[in-house]
């Protein structure tokens, strides 16, 4: 996981694509929310957002 993040950071730094970082962070946070809430009572409400 950390190697992937290091590769993404290297790509953004080398090609000056820093505008991609907020998009990647938001996608990672949404993925984490979905994974964490799978077993909870909030899951039906989160799945209706997508």
Backbone atoms as SQL, in Angstrom:
CREATE TABLE atoms (id INTEGER PRIMARY KEY, chain TEXT, resi INTEGER, resn TEXT, atom TEXT, x REAL, y REAL, z REAL);
INSERT INTO atoms VALUES
  (1, 'A', 1, 'UNK', 'N', 0.826, -1.197, 0.000),
  (2, 'A', 1, 'UNK', 'CA', 0.000, 0.000, 0.000),
  (3, 'A', 1, 'UNK', 'C', 0.866, 1.255, 0.000),
  (4, 'A', 2, 'UNK', 'N', 1.909, 1.247, 0.840),
  (5, 'A', 2, 'UNK', 'CA', 2.764, 2.427, 0.923),
  (6, 'A', 2, 'UNK', 'C', 3.581, 2.608, -0.355),
  (7, 'A', 3, 'UNK', 'N', 3.919, 1.504, -1.008),
  (8, 'A', 3, 'UNK', 'CA', 4.667, 1.608, -2.268),
  (9, 'A', 3, 'UNK', 'C', 3.804, 2.260, -3.352),
  (10, 'A', 4, 'UNK', 'N', 2.530, 1.924, -3.366),
  (11, 'A', 4, 'UNK', 'CA', 1.618, 2.539, -4.326),
  (12, 'A', 4, 'UNK', 'C', 1.514, 4.042, -4.092),
  (13, 'A', 5, 'UNK', 'N', 1.381, 4.432, -2.831),
  (14, 'A', 5, 'UNK', 'CA', 1.309, 5.863, -2.514),
  (15, 'A', 5, 'UNK', 'C', 2.597, 6.578, -2.878),
  (16, 'A', 6, 'UNK', 'N', 3.729, 5.908, -2.656),
  (17, 'A', 6, 'UNK', 'CA', 5.013, 6.499, -3.010),
  (18, 'A', 6, 'UNK', 'C', 5.132, 6.662, -4.526),
  (19, 'A', 7, 'UNK', 'N', 4.642, 5.689, -5.288),
  (20, 'A', 7, 'UNK', 'CA', 4.659, 5.787, -6.750),
  (21, 'A', 7, 'UNK', 'C', 3.764, 6.921, -7.246),
  (22, 'A', 8, 'UNK', 'N', 2.587, 7.056, -6.647),
  (23, 'A', 8, 'UNK', 'CA', 1.676, 8.141, -7.042),
  (24, 'A', 8, 'UNK', 'C', 2.302, 9.495, -6.734),
  (25, 'A', 9, 'UNK', 'N', 2.925, 9.617, -5.558),
  (26, 'A', 9, 'UNK', 'CA', 3.581, 10.880, -5.194),
  (27, 'A', 9, 'UNK', 'C', 4.741, 11.175, -6.147),
  (28, 'A', 10, 'UNK', 'N', 5.516, 10.159, -6.504),
  (29, 'A', 10, 'UNK', 'CA', 6.618, 10.349, -7.453),
  (30, 'A', 10, 'UNK', 'C', 6.121, 10.787, -8.820),
  (31, 'A', 11, 'UNK', 'N', 5.030, 10.198, -9.277),
  (32, 'A', 11, 'UNK', 'CA', 4.438, 10.595, -10.554),
  (33, 'A', 11, 'UNK', 'C', 3.980, 12.044, -10.521),
  (34, 'A', 12, 'UNK', 'N', 3.287, 12.428, -9.454),
  (35, 'A', 12, 'UNK', 'CA', 2.769, 13.796, -9.353),
  (36, 'A', 12, 'UNK', 'C', 3.910, 14.800, -9.256),
  (37, 'A', 13, 'UNK', 'N', 4.941, 14.466, -8.518),
  (38, 'A', 13, 'UNK', 'CA', 6.057, 15.394, -8.345),
  (39, 'A', 13, 'UNK', 'C', 6.864, 15.543, -9.628),
  (40, 'A', 14, 'UNK', 'N', 7.077, 14.441, -10.339),
  (41, 'A', 14, 'UNK', 'CA', 7.899, 14.480, -11.544),
  (42, 'A', 14, 'UNK', 'C', 7.188, 15.170, -12.706),
  (43, 'A', 15, 'UNK', 'N', 5.890, 14.927, -12.835),
  (44, 'A', 15, 'UNK', 'CA', 5.157, 15.483, -13.981),
  (45, 'A', 15, 'UNK', 'C', 4.344, 16.719, -13.629),
  (46, 'A', 16, 'UNK', 'N', 4.515, 17.242, -12.406),
  (47, 'A', 16, 'UNK', 'CA', 3.818, 18.451, -11.942),
  (48, 'A', 16, 'UNK', 'C', 2.304, 18.308, -12.038),
  (49, 'A', 17, 'UNK', 'N', 1.810, 17.172, -11.619),
  (50, 'A', 17, 'UNK', 'CA', 0.365, 16.893, -11.638),
  (51, 'A', 17, 'UNK', 'C', -0.207, 16.950, -10.234),
  (52, 'A', 18, 'UNK', 'N', 0.109, 18.008, -9.498),
  (53, 'A', 18, 'UNK', 'CA', -0.339, 18.111, -8.117),
  (54, 'A', 18, 'UNK', 'C', -1.850, 18.284, -8.008),
  (55, 'A', 19, 'UNK', 'N', -2.509, 18.678, -9.078),
  (56, 'A', 19, 'UNK', 'CA', -3.958, 18.838, -9.037),
  (57, 'A', 19, 'UNK', 'C', -4.655, 17.480, -8.924),
  (58, 'A', 20, 'UNK', 'N', -3.949, 16.381, -9.212),
  (59, 'A', 20, 'UNK', 'CA', -4.541, 15.050, -9.081),
  (60, 'A', 20, 'UNK', 'C', -4.619, 14.585, -7.627),
  (61, 'A', 21, 'UNK', 'N', -3.771, 15.124, -6.778),
  (62, 'A', 21, 'UNK', 'CA', -3.709, 14.641, -5.393),
  (63, 'A', 21, 'UNK', 'C', -5.014, 14.813, -4.626),
  (64, 'A', 22, 'UNK', 'N', -5.718, 15.952, -4.693),
  (65, 'A', 22, 'UNK', 'CA', -7.004, 16.026, -3.975),
  (66, 'A', 22, 'UNK', 'C', -8.035, 15.005, -4.468),
  (67, 'A', 23, 'UNK', 'N', -8.033, 14.740, -5.755),
  (68, 'A', 23, 'UNK', 'CA', -8.966, 13.752, -6.307),
  (69, 'A', 23, 'UNK', 'C', -8.643, 12.364, -5.764),
  (70, 'A', 24, 'UNK', 'N', -7.362, 12.023, -5.731),
  (71, 'A', 24, 'UNK', 'CA', -6.944, 10.715, -5.230),
  (72, 'A', 24, 'UNK', 'C', -7.267, 10.586, -3.746),
  (73, 'A', 25, 'UNK', 'N', -7.044, 11.640, -2.985),
  (74, 'A', 25, 'UNK', 'CA', -7.329, 11.603, -1.548),
  (75, 'A', 25, 'UNK', 'C', -8.815, 11.411, -1.294),
  (76, 'A', 26, 'UNK', 'N', -9.655, 12.119, -2.044),
  (77, 'A', 26, 'UNK', 'CA', -11.109, 11.976, -1.879),
  (78, 'A', 26, 'UNK', 'C', -11.558, 10.559, -2.228),
  (79, 'A', 27, 'UNK', 'N', -11.017, 9.993, -3.306),
  (80, 'A', 27, 'UNK', 'CA', -11.378, 8.624, -3.670),
  (81, 'A', 27, 'UNK', 'C', -10.945, 7.626, -2.613),
  (82, 'A', 28, 'UNK', 'N', -9.754, 7.826, -2.041),
  (83, 'A', 28, 'UNK', 'CA', -9.301, 6.933, -0.971),
  (84, 'A', 28, 'UNK', 'C', -10.189, 7.046, 0.264),
  (85, 'A', 29, 'UNK', 'N', -10.598, 8.270, 0.609),
  (86, 'A', 29, 'UNK', 'CA', -11.472, 8.450, 1.768),
  (87, 'A', 29, 'UNK', 'C', -12.841, 7.814, 1.546),
  (88, 'A', 30, 'UNK', 'N', -13.404, 7.970, 0.365),
  (89, 'A', 30, 'UNK', 'CA', -14.693, 7.341, 0.068),
  (90, 'A', 30, 'UNK', 'C', -14.596, 5.820, 0.130),
  (91, 'A', 31, 'UNK', 'N', -13.509, 5.278, -0.408),
  (92, 'A', 31, 'UNK', 'CA', -13.295, 3.835, -0.337),
  (93, 'A', 31, 'UNK', 'C', -13.178, 3.354, 1.090),
  (94, 'A', 32, 'UNK', 'N', -12.462, 4.103, 1.920),
  (95, 'A', 32, 'UNK', 'CA', -12.305, 3.726, 3.325),
  (96, 'A', 32, 'UNK', 'C', -13.640, 3.783, 4.054),
  (97, 'A', 33, 'UNK', 'N', -14.454, 4.793, 3.763),
  (98, 'A', 33, 'UNK', 'CA', -15.773, 4.896, 4.400),
  (99, 'A', 33, 'UNK', 'C', -16.646, 3.705, 4.029),
  (100, 'A', 34, 'UNK', 'N', -16.597, 3.310, 2.782),
  (101, 'A', 34, 'UNK', 'CA', -17.417, 2.170, 2.347),
  (102, 'A', 34, 'UNK', 'C', -16.951, 0.882, 3.019),
  (103, 'A', 35, 'UNK', 'N', -15.640, 0.677, 3.095),
  (104, 'A', 35, 'UNK', 'CA', -15.114, -0.540, 3.710),
  (105, 'A', 35, 'UNK', 'C', -15.437, -0.585, 5.205),
  (106, 'A', 36, 'UNK', 'N', -15.274, 0.535, 5.889),
  (107, 'A', 36, 'UNK', 'CA', -15.507, 0.572, 7.331),
  (108, 'A', 36, 'UNK', 'C', -16.987, 0.400, 7.661),
  (109, 'A', 37, 'UNK', 'N', -17.853, 0.937, 6.837),
  (110, 'A', 37, 'UNK', 'CA', -19.279, 0.920, 7.168),
  (111, 'A', 37, 'UNK', 'C', -20.028, -0.313, 6.641),
  (112, 'A', 38, 'UNK', 'N', -19.343, -1.259, 6.070),
  (113, 'A', 38, 'UNK', 'CA', -20.036, -2.425, 5.517),
  (114, 'A', 38, 'UNK', 'C', -20.798, -3.210, 6.575),
  (115, 'A', 39, 'UNK', 'N', -20.253, -3.310, 7.744),
  (116, 'A', 39, 'UNK', 'CA', -20.907, -4.109, 8.767),
  (117, 'A', 39, 'UNK', 'C', -21.763, -3.299, 9.723),
  (118, 'A', 40, 'UNK', 'N', -21.961, -2.043, 9.442),
  (119, 'A', 40, 'UNK', 'CA', -22.686, -1.210, 10.394),
  (120, 'A', 40, 'UNK', 'C', -24.106, -0.926, 9.916),
  (121, 'A', 41, 'UNK', 'N', -24.844, -0.232, 10.750),
  (122, 'A', 41, 'UNK', 'CA', -26.222, 0.119, 10.411),
  (123, 'A', 41, 'UNK', 'C', -26.280, 1.288, 9.427),
  (124, 'A', 42, 'UNK', 'N', -25.156, 1.938, 9.185),
  (125, 'A', 42, 'UNK', 'CA', -25.127, 3.089, 8.267),
  (126, 'A', 42, 'UNK', 'C', -25.037, 2.636, 6.812),
  (127, 'A', 43, 'UNK', 'N', -24.642, 1.391, 6.578),
  (128, 'A', 43, 'UNK', 'CA', -24.379, 0.886, 5.232),
  (129, 'A', 43, 'UNK', 'C', -25.516, 1.148, 4.236),
  (130, 'A', 44, 'UNK', 'N', -26.782, 0.901, 4.556),
  (131, 'A', 44, 'UNK', 'CA', -27.825, 1.159, 3.562),
  (132, 'A', 44, 'UNK', 'C', -27.913, 2.627, 3.149),
  (133, 'A', 45, 'UNK', 'N', -27.608, 3.512, 4.055),
  (134, 'A', 45, 'UNK', 'CA', -27.677, 4.950, 3.745),
  (135, 'A', 45, 'UNK', 'C', -26.503, 5.381, 2.863),
  (136, 'A', 46, 'UNK', 'N', -25.326, 4.797, 3.086),
  (137, 'A', 46, 'UNK', 'CA', -24.172, 5.156, 2.280),
  (138, 'A', 46, 'UNK', 'C', -24.328, 4.615, 0.869),
  (139, 'A', 47, 'UNK', 'N', -24.851, 3.408, 0.714),
  (140, 'A', 47, 'UNK', 'CA', -24.995, 2.833, -0.606),
  (141, 'A', 47, 'UNK', 'C', -26.025, 3.583, -1.451),
  (142, 'A', 48, 'UNK', 'N', -26.955, 4.264, -0.819),
  (143, 'A', 48, 'UNK', 'CA', -27.921, 5.028, -1.616),
  (144, 'A', 48, 'UNK', 'C', -27.287, 6.283, -2.199),
  (145, 'A', 49, 'UNK', 'N', -26.160, 6.720, -1.660),
  (146, 'A', 49, 'UNK', 'CA', -25.464, 7.885, -2.221),
  (147, 'A', 49, 'UNK', 'C', -24.841, 7.570, -3.563),
  (148, 'A', 50, 'UNK', 'N', -24.497, 6.312, -3.780),
  (149, 'A', 50, 'UNK', 'CA', -23.839, 5.940, -5.014),
  (150, 'A', 50, 'UNK', 'C', -24.801, 5.224, -5.917);
